[in-house]
């Protein structure tokens, strides 16, 4: 299975242009760049987004009394 080559990327870009239109492309590119930066930042920190609830959860193996 081969990766995306130049012809495939051109086809994808044309489809994106048709779907979103030329005026929305800069906004779309900006939001995708911000999302990519946030993803890289989260993967370097070991966290994802601002979800602090999962970081403070207790150990799932600590179930306490059963009966």
N, C-alpha and C positions, 0 to 999 in steps of 0.2 A: 504494500500500500504506500503510495508516494505522497509526499507533502504537497502543499499548495505551491504551484508555480506561477509565473507571470500571467498566463492566460486566465487561470482560475481567479486570481486576485483582481484582474480587470473586470471580469464578469461580476464578481461580488460587489465591487465598487459601483458599477453601473446599476445593479439592482438596488443598492443602498441609495444612490442618487435618485432613482425613480420613486422609491418608497418615501423618502424623507424630503426630497426637493432640495434645491441648491441653497435656499435661504436658511434652512435648519441645520445644514451640515456643520458649520462652525460651532454651534451650540452642542451638537451631538459629539463632536470631536473633543470639545472641552470637558464635557461630562465623562466621557470615556477615559480621558487622561487623568482626571481627578479620581475616578474609580480605580484605575491602575495604580496610582500613587498610594491610595489608601490601602489597597491590597498588599502592595510591597511593604508598606509601613507595618501593617498588621502581621505579615508573615515574619518580618524581622523581629518584632517585639514578642511574637508568640501569642498575640491576641487578635481577635477579629472585631473590629468596630468598637462601639461604646458599650458593649454588653457586659456589665459588671456583675450581673446576677449569676452567671455561670462561674465566675471566678471565685465567688464566695460560697458556693454550694458545699455542703459537707460531703464526706467520702461516701459514695454510693454503696460501699460494702458495710457501712455502719448502719444497720437496720434497726437497732434497738430491740425492745421486747417484742416477741412475736405473738404471744397468746395473751 
